[in-house]
């Protein structure tokens, strides 16, 4: 009970930060038509962290929100993925989704040394570009060791900015090229980073494009579980190799939040869950992500942002170009 009580001040701060982020994002969306909730939450948290020294009594709750609560949000994403609907797309589209993720990560590993990025930073950005934005970044962050807090926040910012650009460029490209709904939906679903950004881009493209784009995107989200399992196995091997002969706690092969994600995917696929329950949990997930991004932002200083420089953004742009190229080719084949 005392431990829970100790978390309340920090949890309350993050909840207030999430509420403020929703309000600011609503104003931005009303003006521009684009939602950038997670970016707003990070920036707001960073502003708070730089102008106000967060009291020690709030820090435990802030840390739990930025780590544990974020994993809960990633796990809940499983309820948004009806596997049967995704599989109904057919094997060519599913293969295209797999290739997008695999080639996106291949580019991540190949380009990281070129841009001088740490392995951890590169994997966070690469996951966001290749799979499903902030949720993938949070999932990867949950299995990496020797990570730095500012690298997580930088990755979220990179994905938010690039994804916002893509959600306007992708529909415009489809319109100018005169693509049909299927081709444009496949392209948007394979190229745009966040699920929410795909919804926005599909809405811009038209009502015939939207369901195709979202379903294709969910196919990429479905790959989150195997991606994290592979990364976790590689991380276990790396840690074991670096600490040979020493007593060390290895990362789990399948993290608990990934196991819950899989269970919820199966539940959404095989159980007659009420639509109200799914919508309610979806809303809760948005609040969780906003609170977690605010919490992460409080730990980012101006100095760390300056030290990061433009390299993470240029790296993210390069990986995004690879993902978009794969999506473009796939949209003509499938």
TORKELO-58386 format. One record per residue (C-alpha): residue number from 0; residue in three letters; x, y, z. Coordinates in Angstrom, 2 decimals, decimal comma. Example, Ala and Ser with C-alpha at 12.3 -4.5 7.8 and 13.67 -1.06 7.14 Angstrom:
<rs>
{0 ALA {12,30 -4,50 7,80}},
{1 SER {13,67 -1,06 7,14}},
</rs>
This chain:
<rs>
{0 UNK {0,00 0,00 0,00}},
{1 UNK {2,82 2,40 0,91}},
{2 UNK {4,57 1,65 -2,39}},
{3 UNK {1,39 2,39 -4,32}},
{4 UNK {0,86 5,60 -2,36}},
{5 UNK {4,42 6,67 -3,18}},
{6 UNK {3,61 6,43 -6,89}},
{7 UNK {0,48 8,59 -6,77}},
{8 UNK {2,12 12,07 -6,95}},
{9 UNK {4,09 11,17 -10,09}},
{10 UNK {1,20 9,31 -11,69}},
{11 UNK {-1,03 12,32 -11,04}},
{12 UNK {1,49 14,67 -12,65}},
{13 UNK {1,64 12,48 -15,77}},
{14 UNK {-2,16 12,25 -15,92}},
{15 UNK {-2,42 16,04 -15,79}},
{16 UNK {0,28 16,25 -18,47}},
{17 UNK {-1,68 13,82 -20,66}},
{18 UNK {-4,86 15,87 -20,24}},
{19 UNK {-3,03 19,07 -21,19}},
{20 UNK {-1,54 17,28 -24,20}},
{21 UNK {-5,00 16,22 -25,38}},
{22 UNK {-6,24 19,81 -25,10}},
{23 UNK {-3,28 21,26 -27,00}},
{24 UNK {-3,50 18,55 -29,65}},
{25 UNK {-7,21 19,24 -30,11}},
{26 UNK {-6,40 22,89 -30,81}},
{27 UNK {-3,70 21,90 -33,29}},
{28 UNK {-5,98 19,39 -35,03}},
{29 UNK {-8,76 21,97 -35,26}},
{30 UNK {-6,37 24,40 -36,94}},
{31 UNK {-4,37 22,04 -39,16}},
{32 UNK {-6,51 18,90 -39,41}},
{33 UNK {-3,56 16,82 -38,15}},
{34 UNK {-3,19 15,14 -34,75}},
{35 UNK {0,30 15,07 -33,23}},
{36 UNK {-0,66 14,00 -29,70}},
{37 UNK {2,48 12,07 -28,81}},
{38 UNK {4,80 14,78 -30,08}},
{39 UNK {2,82 17,37 -28,09}},
{40 UNK {3,09 15,21 -24,96}},
{41 UNK {6,85 14,83 -25,34}},
{42 UNK {7,40 18,55 -25,92}},
{43 UNK {5,14 19,51 -23,02}},
{44 UNK {6,92 17,06 -20,72}},
{45 UNK {10,30 18,40 -21,84}},
{46 UNK {9,20 21,99 -21,18}},
{47 UNK {8,03 21,02 -17,68}},
{48 UNK {11,26 19,11 -17,00}},
{49 UNK {13,46 22,00 -18,12}},
{50 UNK {11,69 24,86 -16,34}},
{51 UNK {10,73 22,98 -13,16}},
{52 UNK {12,80 20,59 -11,10}},
{53 UNK {10,43 17,66 -10,66}},
{54 UNK {10,26 16,95 -6,88}},
{55 UNK {11,81 13,73 -5,61}},
{56 UNK {8,45 12,55 -4,27}},
{57 UNK {7,07 12,57 -7,84}},
{58 UNK {9,96 10,78 -9,53}},
{59 UNK {8,94 7,17 -8,69}},
{60 UNK {5,52 7,64 -10,29}},
{61 UNK {7,02 9,39 -13,33}},
{62 UNK {9,50 6,53 -13,86}},
{63 UNK {6,77 3,89 -13,55}},
{64 UNK {4,62 5,79 -16,07}},
{65 UNK {7,47 6,09 -18,56}},
{66 UNK {8,37 2,39 -18,38}},
{67 UNK {5,80 0,01 -16,88}},
{68 UNK {2,66 1,92 -17,86}},
{69 UNK {4,01 2,29 -21,41}},
{70 UNK {4,36 -1,49 -21,67}},
{71 UNK {0,71 -1,84 -20,62}},
{72 UNK {-0,22 0,45 -23,52}},
{73 UNK {1,79 -1,65 -25,96}},
{74 UNK {0,13 -4,84 -24,70}},
{75 UNK {-3,34 -3,32 -25,08}},
{76 UNK {-2,58 -2,65 -28,74}},
{77 UNK {-3,28 -6,35 -29,28}},
{78 UNK {-7,01 -5,70 -28,98}},
{79 UNK {-6,81 -3,45 -32,04}},
{80 UNK {-5,60 -6,31 -34,25}},
{81 UNK {-8,26 -8,79 -35,47}},
{82 UNK {-5,94 -11,39 -37,01}},
{83 UNK {-8,68 -12,92 -39,18}},
{84 UNK {-9,28 -9,57 -40,90}},
{85 UNK {-5,56 -9,13 -41,50}},
{86 UNK {-5,16 -12,65 -42,93}},
{87 UNK {-8,12 -12,02 -45,23}},
{88 UNK {-5,90 -9,59 -47,15}},
{89 UNK {-4,20 -12,58 -48,76}},
{90 UNK {-0,64 -13,83 -48,68}},
{91 UNK {0,80 -11,29 -51,20}},
{92 UNK {-0,13 -8,34 -48,95}},
{93 UNK {1,05 -10,18 -45,83}},
{94 UNK {4,34 -10,98 -47,54}},
{95 UNK {4,68 -7,31 -48,48}},
{96 UNK {4,18 -6,37 -44,81}},
{97 UNK {6,86 -8,85 -43,74}},
{98 UNK {9,28 -7,53 -46,38}},
{99 UNK {8,63 -3,96 -45,28}},
{100 UNK {9,56 -4,81 -41,70}},
{101 UNK {12,55 -7,01 -42,60}},
{102 UNK {14,04 -4,58 -45,13}},
{103 UNK {13,35 -1,65 -42,81}},
{104 UNK {15,37 -3,35 -40,07}},
{105 UNK {18,06 -4,38 -42,54}},
{106 UNK {18,44 -0,72 -43,49}},
{107 UNK {18,50 0,16 -39,78}},
{108 UNK {21,44 -2,13 -39,06}},
{109 UNK {23,29 -1,17 -42,25}},
{110 UNK {22,86 2,60 -41,91}},
{111 UNK {23,46 3,02 -38,16}},
{112 UNK {27,29 3,09 -38,49}},
{113 UNK {27,04 5,47 -41,46}},
{114 UNK {25,20 8,01 -39,31}},
{115 UNK {27,30 7,30 -36,22}},
{116 UNK {24,35 6,21 -34,07}},
{117 UNK {24,49 3,86 -31,11}},
{118 UNK {22,91 0,47 -31,73}},
{119 UNK {20,15 1,15 -29,20}},
{120 UNK {19,19 4,51 -30,72}},
{121 UNK {19,15 3,04 -34,24}},
{122 UNK {16,94 0,09 -33,24}},
{123 UNK {14,41 2,38 -31,56}},
{124 UNK {14,10 4,59 -34,64}},
{125 UNK {14,16 1,62 -37,01}},
{126 UNK {11,34 -0,10 -35,12}},
{127 UNK {9,21 3,03 -35,28}},
{128 UNK {9,76 3,38 -39,02}},
{129 UNK {9,36 -0,29 -39,89}},
{130 UNK {6,52 -1,50 -37,68}},
{131 UNK {4,13 0,79 -35,83}},
{132 UNK {5,63 4,00 -34,52}},
{133 UNK {5,56 4,76 -30,79}},
{134 UNK {4,20 1,34 -29,79}},
{135 UNK {7,10 -0,41 -31,51}},
{136 UNK {9,59 2,02 -29,97}},
{137 UNK {8,14 1,34 -26,53}},
{138 UNK {8,27 -2,40 -27,13}},
{139 UNK {11,91 -2,33 -28,27}},
{140 UNK {12,83 -0,08 -25,35}},
{141 UNK {11,41 -2,76 -23,07}},
{142 UNK {13,97 -5,38 -24,17}},
{143 UNK {17,11 -3,32 -24,78}},
{144 UNK {19,90 -2,96 -22,23}},
{145 UNK {22,38 -0,07 -21,90}},
{146 UNK {19,77 2,37 -23,18}},
{147 UNK {19,64 6,12 -22,62}},
{148 UNK {16,42 7,94 -21,84}},
{149 UNK {16,93 10,77 -24,32}},
{150 UNK {17,35 8,24 -27,15}},
{151 UNK {13,82 6,96 -26,57}},
{152 UNK {12,35 10,46 -26,66}},
{153 UNK {14,38 11,39 -29,73}},
{154 UNK {13,08 8,29 -31,53}},
{155 UNK {9,48 9,23 -30,72}},
{156 UNK {10,06 12,77 -31,99}},
{157 UNK {11,64 11,50 -35,22}},
{158 UNK {8,71 9,17 -35,91}},
{159 UNK {6,13 11,82 -35,07}},
{160 UNK {7,66 14,37 -37,43}},
{161 UNK {8,34 12,00 -40,33}},
{162 UNK {4,97 10,30 -39,93}},
{163 UNK {3,18 13,65 -39,97}},
{164 UNK {4,91 14,51 -43,23}},
{165 UNK {4,03 11,10 -44,69}},
{166 UNK {0,35 11,28 -43,79}},
{167 UNK {0,00 14,26 -46,15}},
{168 UNK {2,49 13,18 -48,83}},
{169 UNK {1,22 9,58 -49,25}},
{170 UNK {-2,40 10,48 -50,14}},
{171 UNK {-1,20 13,31 -52,39}},
{172 UNK {1,08 10,92 -54,26}},
{173 UNK {-1,75 8,44 -54,78}},
{174 UNK {-4,05 11,20 -56,02}},
{175 UNK {-1,50 12,63 -58,45}},
{176 UNK {-0,64 9,17 -59,79}},
{177 UNK {-4,31 8,29 -60,25}},
{178 UNK {-4,10 5,08 -58,23}},
{179 UNK {-7,17 3,04 -57,41}},
{180 UNK {-8,32 2,52 -53,79}},
{181 UNK {-6,57 -0,86 -53,39}},
{182 UNK {-3,13 0,31 -54,54}},
{183 UNK {-3,32 3,55 -52,57}},
{184 UNK {-4,55 1,76 -49,45}},
{185 UNK {-1,73 -0,78 -49,61}},
{186 UNK {0,85 1,97 -50,11}},
{187 UNK {-0,42 4,06 -47,18}},
{188 UNK {-0,71 1,03 -44,89}},
{189 UNK {2,82 -0,14 -45,66}},
{190 UNK {4,56 3,24 -45,56}},
{191 UNK {3,03 5,48 -42,87}},
{192 UNK {4,43 4,94 -39,36}},
{193 UNK {1,68 5,30 -36,71}},
{194 UNK {-1,74 3,60 -36,80}},
{195 UNK {-3,35 6,98 -36,05}},
{196 UNK {-1,38 8,53 -38,90}},
{197 UNK {-2,61 5,80 -41,26}},
{198 UNK {-6,18 6,57 -40,20}},
{199 UNK {-5,59 10,25 -40,95}},
{200 UNK {-3,90 9,53 -44,30}},
{201 UNK {-6,61 7,05 -45,31}},
{202 UNK {-9,28 9,58 -44,39}},
{203 UNK {-7,60 12,16 -46,61}},
{204 UNK {-7,38 9,64 -49,47}},
{205 UNK {-11,07 8,74 -49,28}},
{206 UNK {-13,59 6,37 -47,72}},
{207 UNK {-12,74 3,56 -50,16}},
{208 UNK {-9,04 3,76 -49,26}},
{209 UNK {-9,33 4,03 -45,46}},
{210 UNK {-10,36 0,44 -44,52}},
{211 UNK {-7,72 -1,06 -46,83}},
{212 UNK {-4,97 1,18 -45,44}},
{213 UNK {-5,87 0,47 -41,81}},
{214 UNK {-6,10 -3,30 -42,34}},
{215 UNK {-2,71 -3,40 -44,11}},
{216 UNK {-1,24 -1,35 -41,27}},
{217 UNK {-2,62 -3,80 -38,73}},
{218 UNK {-0,75 -6,50 -40,64}},
{219 UNK {2,47 -4,65 -39,76}},
{220 UNK {1,33 -4,27 -36,15}},
{221 UNK {0,79 -8,03 -35,98}},
{222 UNK {4,52 -8,45 -36,68}},
{223 UNK {5,36 -6,60 -33,46}},
{224 UNK {5,34 -9,81 -31,41}},
{225 UNK {7,76 -11,85 -33,57}},
{226 UNK {9,99 -8,79 -34,02}},
{227 UNK {10,32 -8,28 -30,26}},
{228 UNK {10,86 -12,00 -29,67}},
{229 UNK {13,76 -12,04 -32,16}},
{230 UNK {15,27 -8,86 -30,72}},
{231 UNK {14,96 -10,22 -27,20}},
{232 UNK {16,72 -13,45 -28,20}},
{233 UNK {19,54 -11,46 -29,82}},
{234 UNK {19,79 -9,23 -26,75}},
{235 UNK {20,02 -12,28 -24,48}},
{236 UNK {22,84 -13,70 -26,59}},
{237 UNK {24,67 -10,37 -26,65}},
{238 UNK {24,39 -9,88 -22,88}},
{239 UNK {25,46 -13,48 -22,22}},
{240 UNK {28,49 -13,02 -24,48}},
{241 UNK {29,55 -9,79 -22,77}},
{242 UNK {29,16 -11,24 -19,25}},
{243 UNK {30,43 -14,79 -19,79}},
{244 UNK {31,12 -16,49 -16,48}},
{245 UNK {29,38 -13,80 -14,42}},
{246 UNK {26,05 -13,92 -12,63}},
{247 UNK {23,73 -11,77 -14,70}},
{248 UNK {19,99 -11,55 -15,25}},
{249 UNK {19,21 -12,07 -18,93}},
{250 UNK {16,26 -10,36 -20,64}},
{251 UNK {13,25 -12,73 -21,00}},
{252 UNK {12,94 -14,50 -24,34}},
{253 UNK {9,30 -13,40 -24,60}},
{254 UNK {8,65 -10,31 -22,44}},
{255 UNK {5,44 -10,41 -20,41}},
{256 UNK {3,90 -7,46 -22,24}},
{257 UNK {4,48 -9,19 -25,59}},
{258 UNK {2,82 -12,35 -24,28}},
{259 UNK {-0,19 -10,26 -23,21}},
{260 UNK {-0,20 -8,59 -26,65}},
{261 UNK {-0,43 -12,04 -28,30}},
{262 UNK {-3,20 -13,17 -25,93}},
{263 UNK {-5,21 -10,02 -26,68}},
{264 UNK {-4,77 -10,51 -30,45}},
{265 UNK {-6,19 -14,02 -30,04}},
{266 UNK {-9,01 -12,71 -27,85}},
{267 UNK {-9,93 -10,08 -30,43}},
{268 UNK {-9,83 -12,71 -33,17}},
{269 UNK {-11,77 -15,56 -31,55}},
{270 UNK {-13,99 -14,02 -28,86}},
{271 UNK {-17,16 -11,95 -29,44}},
{272 UNK {-15,90 -8,88 -27,57}},
{273 UNK {-18,32 -5,94 -27,29}},
{274 UNK {-17,50 -2,99 -29,52}},
{275 UNK {-17,87 -0,66 -26,55}},
{276 UNK {-15,16 -2,56 -24,66}},
{277 UNK {-12,74 -2,37 -27,59}},
{278 UNK {-13,41 1,35 -28,09}},
{279 UNK {-13,02 2,03 -24,37}},
{280 UNK {-9,70 0,22 -24,16}},
{281 UNK {-8,57 2,06 -27,30}},
{282 UNK {-9,27 5,37 -25,58}},
{283 UNK {-7,44 4,16 -22,46}},
{284 UNK {-4,47 3,23 -24,62}},
{285 UNK {-4,28 6,75 -26,06}},
{286 UNK {-4,25 8,18 -22,53}},
{287 UNK {-1,54 5,71 -21,50}},
{288 UNK {0,68 6,65 -24,43}},
{289 UNK {0,16 10,38 -23,84}},
{290 UNK {1,00 10,04 -20,13}},
{291 UNK {4,06 7,88 -20,89}},
{292 UNK {5,37 10,31 -23,51}},
{293 UNK {4,90 13,22 -21,08}},
{294 UNK {6,82 11,24 -18,44}},
{295 UNK {9,64 10,48 -20,87}},
{296 UNK {9,76 14,13 -21,89}},
{297 UNK {10,39 15,32 -18,33}},
{298 UNK {13,78 13,60 -18,43}},
{299 UNK {14,97 15,34 -21,58}},
{300 UNK {17,16 18,40 -21,20}},
{301 UNK {18,08 21,01 -23,77}},
{302 UNK {21,69 19,83 -23,52}},
{303 UNK {20,85 16,24 -24,48}},
{304 UNK {18,80 17,41 -27,46}},
{305 UNK {21,67 19,59 -28,66}},
{306 UNK {24,09 16,71 -28,20}},
{307 UNK {21,91 14,43 -30,35}},
{308 UNK {21,99 16,91 -33,23}},
{309 UNK {20,43 16,20 -36,60}},
{310 UNK {21,82 12,68 -37,06}},
{311 UNK {18,84 10,78 -35,58}},
{312 UNK {16,43 12,71 -37,82}},
{313 UNK {18,53 12,15 -40,94}},
{314 UNK {18,87 8,47 -40,04}},
{315 UNK {15,11 8,17 -39,57}},
{316 UNK {14,58 9,87 -42,92}},
{317 UNK {16,92 7,39 -44,62}},
{318 UNK {15,14 4,36 -43,11}},
{319 UNK {11,78 5,91 -44,00}},
{320 UNK {12,90 6,28 -47,62}},
{321 UNK {13,68 2,54 -47,69}},
{322 UNK {10,29 1,67 -46,16}},
{323 UNK {8,46 3,96 -48,60}},
{324 UNK {10,38 2,47 -51,56}},
{325 UNK {9,40 -1,07 -50,51}},
{326 UNK {5,79 0,03 -50,02}},
{327 UNK {5,74 1,70 -53,43}},
{328 UNK {7,03 -1,41 -55,20}},
{329 UNK {4,69 -3,68 -53,25}},
{330 UNK {1,64 -1,57 -54,09}},
{331 UNK {2,23 -2,27 -57,80}},
{332 UNK {2,63 -6,02 -57,25}},
{333 UNK {-0,11 -6,92 -54,77}},
</rs>
